[in-house]
Amino acid sequence: MKRCLNSFKYFLINFYEIIFPLLYHIKISPLEIIIRKDNRPYWLKKLVTKIVKIYVRQFLEPQFDYLGKGGAYFKPSYIKVFGGNVSIDDYPTLIGSKDAHIQFTSWDIGEHKGEIKIGKFCLITPGVRIMSAKSIIIGDACMIAHGAYISDADWHGIYDRAEPVGNTKPVVFEDNVWIGDSAIICKGVTIGKNSIIGAGAVVTKDVPPNSIFAGNPAKLVKTLDDVEFNTRANFLEDPIKLAKEFDALDRYTLGQNSLFGWLKSLVMPDKSN
Ligand SMILES: CC(C)(COP(=O)(O)OP(=O)(O)OC[C@H]1O[C@@H](n2cnc3c(N)ncnc32)[C@H](O)[C@@H]1OP(=O)(O)O)[C@@H](O)C(=O)NCCC(=O)NCCS
């Protein structure tokens, strides 16, 4: 019994002191390799999810003024925070990627003090850069697609190119805003509730609620119907029920995967992987 307890203790020490930093340094990626399908056994996916949770609380959360409860994080080591005054409310979904980091940058220099405040239930995908020297306030249930750039400053003076911040004006997204892939939101823009910014748009002026703006410079291309939207806030309103549903799906899709099959898929993948 004592030997058993000792072995367990050594396992825990090894896990925390050796395996955890190792997983951190190799960015947890070998456990997340997916080729054509997820070949991991169910228990391995659960283990990775637990390690990711520990990583988020240990290394990511301290970088934020506030990081809310109940988030979903993918590859969190590729989520970068520079500077203070950055907060994200409850139930965010943040997706990092090796080739497209999420970056939150808040400057605190001279008279400039940046602030990034993100509401509940927001989705932020790889390559999104949010840079503030003034104030960027994002409402609840907003979705920001891959590679979008949101900034409240020019980052150099128009006539003084040695000036590091330049002109600044606050940026506001009201609730349920959806920013398309690679869109750019410039300083001083307010985007109204439920509005959508098309992929690749450059937004320099305010966008009223319930509208679609697209193009460069972005212009109104459609007005949305005055209906009740199904938002991420609705989708995530019962997180426990949702977690149970996702767990059931994982059991169903990964239940047949074996440790051997997963290892084989890493070193000798074939079309069945
Ligand atoms: C903005 C968007 C959602 C609008 O879709 P839609 O309502 O089906 O729009 P339509 O295709 O009817 O286009 C309406 C008009 O806007 C124009 N338009 C639409 N998207 C545009 C864009 N990204 N850039 C420039 N013009 C665009 C269309 O050419 C069309 O112009 P027309 O009326 O002169 O013919 C869609 O075009 C888009 O950009 N989707 C990408 C979303 C994205 O990035 N998702 C990533 C995952 S979160």
The ligand as an SDF file (V2000), in Angstrom:
LIG
                    3D

 48 50  0  0  0  0  0  0  0  0999 V2000
  -20.6110   40.0530  -45.1670 C   0  0  0  0  0  0  0  0  0  0  0  0
  -21.2490   38.7330  -45.6070 C   0  0  0  0  0  0  0  0  0  0  0  0
  -21.5990   37.8720  -44.3770 C   0  0  0  0  0  0  0  0  0  0  0  0
  -22.5160   39.1340  -46.3570 C   0  0  0  0  0  0  0  0  0  0  0  0
  -23.1390   37.9990  -46.8750 O   0  0  0  0  0  0  0  0  0  0  0  0
  -24.5380   38.1420  -47.6990 P   0  0  0  0  0  0  0  0  0  0  0  0
  -25.5570   38.7730  -46.8200 O   0  0  0  0  0  0  0  0  0  0  0  0
  -24.8500   36.8070  -48.2650 O   0  0  0  0  0  0  0  0  0  0  0  0
  -24.1400   39.2220  -48.7940 O   0  0  0  0  0  0  0  0  0  0  0  0
  -24.3330   39.1520  -50.3830 P   0  0  0  0  0  0  0  0  0  0  0  0
  -23.4790   38.0730  -50.9360 O   0  0  0  0  0  0  0  0  0  0  0  0
  -25.7990   39.1520  -50.6800 O   0  0  0  0  0  0  0  0  0  0  0  0
  -23.6980   40.5350  -50.8190 O   0  0  0  0  0  0  0  0  0  0  0  0
  -24.3930   41.7590  -50.7490 C   0  0  0  0  0  0  0  0  0  0  0  0
  -23.5490   42.7860  -51.4990 C   0  0  0  0  0  0  0  0  0  0  0  0
  -22.3690   43.0540  -50.7250 O   0  0  0  0  0  0  0  0  0  0  0  0
  -21.2050   42.7540  -51.4780 C   0  0  0  0  0  0  0  0  0  0  0  0
  -20.2700   42.0880  -50.5570 N   0  0  0  0  0  0  0  0  0  0  0  0
  -20.5330   41.0740  -49.7350 C   0  0  0  0  0  0  0  0  0  0  0  0
  -19.4380   40.7480  -49.0210 N   0  0  0  0  0  0  0  0  0  0  0  0
  -18.4810   41.5810  -49.4140 C   0  0  0  0  0  0  0  0  0  0  0  0
  -17.1330   41.7300  -49.0270 C   0  0  0  0  0  0  0  0  0  0  0  0
  -16.5630   40.9540  -48.0810 N   0  0  0  0  0  0  0  0  0  0  0  0
  -16.4130   42.7100  -49.6140 N   0  0  0  0  0  0  0  0  0  0  0  0
  -16.9750   43.5150  -50.5580 C   0  0  0  0  0  0  0  0  0  0  0  0
  -18.2480   43.4100  -50.9550 N   0  0  0  0  0  0  0  0  0  0  0  0
  -18.9990   42.4570  -50.3970 C   0  0  0  0  0  0  0  0  0  0  0  0
  -21.6860   41.8200  -52.5790 C   0  0  0  0  0  0  0  0  0  0  0  0
  -20.8410   41.8640  -53.6930 O   0  0  0  0  0  0  0  0  0  0  0  0
  -23.0710   42.3300  -52.8540 C   0  0  0  0  0  0  0  0  0  0  0  0
  -22.9620   43.4800  -53.6470 O   0  0  0  0  0  0  0  0  0  0  0  0
  -24.1060   43.8260  -54.7520 P   0  0  0  0  0  0  0  0  0  0  0  0
  -25.3560   44.0690  -53.9470 O   0  0  0  0  0  0  0  0  0  0  0  0
  -23.5760   45.0480  -55.4140 O   0  0  0  0  0  0  0  0  0  0  0  0
  -24.2090   42.6440  -55.6480 O   0  0  0  0  0  0  0  0  0  0  0  0
  -20.3070   37.9150  -46.5190 C   0  0  0  0  0  0  0  0  0  0  0  0
  -20.2140   38.4860  -47.8040 O   0  0  0  0  0  0  0  0  0  0  0  0
  -18.9060   37.7650  -45.9380 C   0  0  0  0  0  0  0  0  0  0  0  0
  -18.0350   38.6490  -46.0440 O   0  0  0  0  0  0  0  0  0  0  0  0
  -18.6780   36.5670  -45.3600 N   0  0  0  0  0  0  0  0  0  0  0  0
  -17.4290   36.2210  -44.7680 C   0  0  0  0  0  0  0  0  0  0  0  0
  -17.6210   36.0700  -43.2930 C   0  0  0  0  0  0  0  0  0  0  0  0
  -16.3500   35.6160  -42.6550 C   0  0  0  0  0  0  0  0  0  0  0  0
  -15.3240   36.2510  -42.7710 O   0  0  0  0  0  0  0  0  0  0  0  0
  -16.4320   34.5030  -41.9630 N   0  0  0  0  0  0  0  0  0  0  0  0
  -15.2640   33.9770  -41.2810 C   0  0  0  0  0  0  0  0  0  0  0  0
  -15.6500   33.0400  -40.1890 C   0  0  0  0  0  0  0  0  0  0  0  0
  -16.2240   33.8480  -38.7340 S   0  0  0  0  0  0  0  0  0  0  0  0
  1  2  1  0
  2  3  1  0
  2  4  1  0
  2 36  1  0
  4  5  1  0
  5  6  1  0
  6  7  2  0
  6  8  1  0
  6  9  1  0
  9 10  1  0
 10 11  2  0
 10 12  1  0
 10 13  1  0
 13 14  1  0
 14 15  1  0
 15 16  1  0
 15 30  1  0
 16 17  1  0
 17 18  1  0
 17 28  1  0
 18 19  1  0
 18 27  1  0
 19 20  2  0
 20 21  1  0
 21 22  1  0
 21 27  2  0
 22 23  1  0
 22 24  2  0
 24 25  1  0
 25 26  2  0
 26 27  1  0
 28 29  1  0
 28 30  1  0
 30 31  1  0
 31 32  1  0
 32 33  2  0
 32 34  1  0
 32 35  1  0
 36 37  1  0
 36 38  1  0
 38 39  2  0
 38 40  1  0
 40 41  1  0
 41 42  1  0
 42 43  1  0
 43 44  2  0
 43 45  1  0
 45 46  1  0
 46 47  1  0
 47 48  1  0
M  END
$$$$
